């Protein structure tokens, strides 16, 4: 009998979100599942960690199934730290985060709580994948995502992921019949052009809502944005060594020690 | 007459911290300074942004000098977005963040609000530097930092920084006479081993404080950790394209589309 892999499941939309419920149902077909996820939505939290306040974790039963579940008062990165150090009996074989309600392609990876949970697991040496569906709505339909999530997870368990790398997977918001397959990509050089909606409080004080539009000036056909626009699931191998190794030589010619 | 550069100054310890006051004093000798910084400490916020609540910014006068100052209710990344889109008359020539009270070397770059502000500016195409001193205390002594901050800033203004790159600068907590110079480095493969201090509320409910110790298993002499331990200021060119380009080829051999 082969021992089933231990899979840690987390997300940033909160433990009750439809995306994580779908992810749990898929992972239950692959391994032993422990869920440690935020008790409330944490979107846009980036790689925040809780340094100056306390953390709670509580065993919960949300829907039926063999999984164990804990809700946690912290950020996605906190959930992973707490799971690994306190809540799990042994180091998990895999950590999956998501399925996020909304895109984490291109520059969104930087702001993403979903990906920060995956990166936190990667830092701990655990193979990790962040999954996102390109539909921000709370009642997004995750049916078509299931088979892609399962295929990619099984390939990760079979092949492993090189140390220092986590996978950023985005799934187009299309019926399964219109999804063309899975593409390994690079992160597109696209970004948000923010617009602040400036308003006044009833007392006359200015305040702002952050809004903006997404602009992709990267026309490469090897990017995640290209893949998603053309009906493919995108997989970007992402690293947390941020060093721009190719620039080090250039900077060594600066007059830093005159 | 050469026009002075416009320099945006921010941080994550809050607008009243000694580190940003030092940074402002150095920048006042180089250019026209506008400060947009959080109204309260934001350490460990990573690249969080404020999506679900409002943002305030208010003109303030904290200490004398030619700089303009705004305190902002948001995260460091919010401060940079709001500065660029709403508060500044023109795009700044440079964004500097810090001087952080505490290290942002090696893996700390991932959790760092200081660096997230610099990265946000980098995403906007603005040359940006995050500065950190290896002293977490509120009354840290930033005197020895001043000349290094000035030298690095002037070199950035003279040489520019390649697109997609920001500089992560860490300064050892030593008297100036013991600092040996400035070294261009790569990010060390070091990380935190967390320990959770588990306690009980007076009502008997478990809660946790996040603590941990820093472990460096990377013995390279080209890393930021090595430089700092040996009395050098470290400069790591850091990128926000997280793609592990060298891994893409490897993943293309997986059976993702069977």
Contacts between the chains, C-beta under 8 A, distances in Angstrom:
chain1	res1	chain2	res2	distance
A	41	B	52	7.8
A	43	B	51	6.1
A	43	B	52	7.5
A	44	B	48	6.3
A	44	B	49	4.7
A	44	B	50	7.2
A	44	B	51	4.3
A	44	B	52	7.7
A	45	B	46	7.2
A	45	B	48	5.0
A	46	B	45	7.2
A	46	B	46	3.9
A	46	B	47	3.2
A	46	B	48	4.5
A	46	B	49	7.0
A	46	B	77	7.4
A	46	B	116	6.5
A	47	B	46	3.2
A	47	B	47	6.2
A	47	B	110	5.2
A	47	B	111	5.6
A	48	B	44	6.3
A	48	B	45	5.0
A	48	B	46	4.5
A	48	B	48	4.7
A	48	B	111	7.9
A	49	B	44	4.7
A	49	B	46	7.0
A	49	B	111	5.6
A	49	B	210	6.8
A	50	B	44	7.2
A	50	B	210	6.1
A	51	B	43	6.1
A	51	B	44	4.2
A	51	B	210	6.4
A	52	B	41	7.8
A	52	B	43	7.5
A	52	B	44	7.7
A	54	B	199	7.9
A	54	B	207	4.4
A	54	B	208	6.5
A	54	B	209	6.2
A	55	B	196	7.6
A	55	B	207	6.4
A	55	B	208	4.4
A	55	B	209	7.6
A	55	B	210	6.7
A	56	B	205	7.1
A	56	B	206	7.4
A	56	B	207	5.3
A	56	B	208	7.6
A	57	B	206	7.5
A	57	B	208	7.3
A	77	B	46	7.4
A	77	B	111	7.7
A	78	B	210	7.1
A	81	B	194	4.9
A	81	B	196	7.8
A	81	B	210	6.8
A	82	B	196	6.4
A	82	B	208	6.6
A	84	B	194	7.9
A	85	B	194	5.2
A	85	B	195	6.9
A	85	B	196	5.5
A	86	B	196	5.1
A	86	B	198	7.0
A	86	B	208	6.9
A	107	B	123	6.2
A	107	B	240	7.1
A	109	B	242	5.7
A	110	B	47	5.2
A	110	B	119	6.7
A	110	B	123	7.5
A	110	B	240	5.7
A	110	B	242	7.7
A	111	B	47	5.6
A	111	B	48	7.8
A	111	B	49	5.6
A	111	B	77	7.7
A	116	B	46	6.5
A	119	B	110	6.8
A	123	B	107	6.2
A	123	B	110	7.5
A	123	B	191	5.3
A	124	B	191	7.7
A	151	B	256	6.3
A	151	B	258	7.8
A	152	B	256	6.8
A	155	B	254	4.7
A	155	B	255	6.3
A	155	B	256	6.2
A	159	B	254	5.8
A	162	B	244	7.6
A	162	B	247	5.7
A	162	B	250	7.1
A	164	B	189	7.4
A	164	B	244	7.5
A	165	B	244	5.0
A	165	B	247	5.5
A	168	B	242	7.7
A	181	B	256	7.4
A	181	B	257	4.4
A	182	B	256	4.1
A	182	B	257	5.7
A	184	B	248	5.5
A	184	B	251	4.5
A	184	B	252	5.3
A	184	B	254	7.8
A	184	B	256	7.4
A	185	B	248	7.7
A	186	B	241	7.7
A	186	B	243	4.3
A	186	B	245	6.4
A	186	B	248	6.6
A	187	B	241	5.4
A	187	B	242	6.1
A	187	B	243	4.5
A	189	B	164	7.4
A	189	B	241	7.0
A	191	B	123	5.3
A	191	B	124	7.8
A	194	B	81	4.9
A	194	B	84	7.8
A	194	B	85	5.2
A	195	B	85	6.8
A	196	B	55	7.6
A	196	B	81	7.7
A	196	B	82	6.4
A	196	B	85	5.5
A	196	B	86	5.2
A	198	B	86	7.0
A	199	B	54	7.9
A	205	B	56	7.1
A	206	B	56	7.3
A	206	B	57	7.4
A	207	B	54	4.4
A	207	B	55	6.4
A	207	B	56	5.3
A	208	B	54	6.5
A	208	B	55	4.4
A	208	B	56	7.6
A	208	B	57	7.3
A	208	B	82	6.6
A	208	B	86	6.9
A	209	B	54	6.2
A	209	B	55	7.6
A	210	B	49	6.8
A	210	B	50	6.1
A	210	B	51	6.4
A	210	B	55	6.7
A	210	B	78	7.1
A	210	B	81	6.8
A	235	B	251	6.6
A	235	B	256	7.2
A	236	B	242	7.7
A	236	B	243	5.8
A	237	B	243	6.9
A	237	B	244	4.3
A	237	B	247	4.0
A	237	B	248	6.3
A	237	B	251	5.9
A	238	B	242	4.1
A	238	B	243	6.5
A	238	B	244	6.4
A	239	B	242	5.8
A	239	B	243	7.6
A	239	B	244	4.2
A	239	B	247	8.0
A	240	B	107	7.1
A	240	B	110	5.7
A	240	B	242	7.4
A	241	B	186	7.7
A	241	B	187	5.4
A	241	B	189	7.0
A	242	B	109	5.7
A	242	B	110	7.7
A	242	B	168	7.7
A	242	B	187	6.0
A	242	B	236	7.7
A	242	B	238	4.1
A	242	B	239	5.8
A	242	B	240	7.4
A	242	B	242	7.6
A	243	B	186	4.3
A	243	B	187	4.5
A	243	B	236	5.8
A	243	B	237	6.9
A	243	B	238	6.5
A	243	B	239	7.6
A	244	B	162	7.6
A	244	B	164	7.5
A	244	B	165	4.9
A	244	B	237	4.3
A	244	B	238	6.4
A	244	B	239	4.2
A	245	B	186	6.4
A	247	B	162	5.7
A	247	B	165	5.5
A	247	B	237	4.0
A	247	B	239	8.0
A	248	B	184	5.5
A	248	B	185	7.7
A	248	B	186	6.6
A	248	B	237	6.3
A	250	B	162	7.1
A	251	B	184	4.4
A	251	B	235	6.6
A	251	B	237	5.9
A	252	B	184	5.3
A	254	B	155	4.7
A	254	B	159	5.9
A	254	B	184	7.8
A	255	B	155	6.3
A	256	B	151	6.3
A	256	B	152	6.8
A	256	B	155	6.2
A	256	B	181	7.4
A	256	B	182	4.1
A	256	B	184	7.4
A	256	B	235	7.2
A	257	B	181	4.4
A	257	B	182	5.7
A	258	B	151	7.8
